[in-house]
Amino acid sequence: MAFPTNRMRRLRRNQRLRNMVRETRLSPECMIYPIFVCPGDNVKKEVSSMPGQFNLSIDNAVKVAREAEQAGIAGILLFGIPEEKDELGSDAFNEDGIIQKALRAIRENVRELLLITDICLCEYTSHGHCGVIRHGDVDNDPTLKLLADSAVSHVRAGADIVAPSDMMDGRVAAIRRGLDDEGLTGTPIMSYAAKYASGFYGPFREAAGSTPKFGDRRTYQMDPPNAREALREIALDIEEGADIVMVKPALAYLDIISQARERFDVPIAAYQVSGEYSMIEAAARAGWIERERVILETTTAIKRAGADILITYYALELAKTL
Ligand code: PBG
């Protein structure tokens, strides 16, 4: 039945009505807040391309973790900035590496907050690539062992979930096997399954000091024009044992989130990455957009597309204002 019997505006007449019929709701319970942990004491160094986000020494990371727990968000995603980098990225799987130390300190101070760690080597390697280099490119298979070792050491130090972001083939299976061999069968893997070689990671690489010294990540991260390939990546990761799969970046890949939601029954996470954050902050500073509205609109869009879990630098702020 059409107009005048049907009038779509009837349910938009006031805020109560609009709230009642709202289809997508944001809740802190589905949000994850990424943080960058660095060496030192009482360090809180703002990332210049990400105003409002910081490199935090462990003492300050503990404070943020407490805040996050109180705000009711699901978890924090930890990235480590090591004291020293080397060819293999050894700090990633060193028992006394930056992440391992941070995990032990944070675990002592928060009980329920989920501690999720990014499993990758790029923050730890001198060349800035996500794995072992051979003949000028990342060598897939030797990298797998290092990733599995990193995962095991993170979980031993207190991680609740591990999140491989390296995009090596077979890494979910290698990590699952590594964890299971150590009896860590109950730890979920949230894989960055469809991770694109994106221009949106620029500010993160400043924050983590992980810009590749040569070349780029196109031989391992996905080519942005491809959608079917993303579904294959996701299917393979699920087959290898991923408990949660992620699409990243989020806003430019809503179609992938939506297709993944239709096709797969595992929980889907989406990562609103650094460049998405920085664009909003920059435009808001210039007075060109209404900051709070755009934050809500973009994060809601990611959920509306089908993401169950939202990884965003706005998690803490949203949790306090929602
Ligand atoms: C590590 C990693 C990156 C991000 C998450 N994990 C950087 C990259 O792949 O270059 C990006 C997150 C962001 O931009 O916020 N491989």
Residues whose N, C-alpha, C, O or C-beta is under 5 A from the ligand:
A	BS01	PBG	C120 C122 S165 F200 Y201 F204 V273 S274 G275
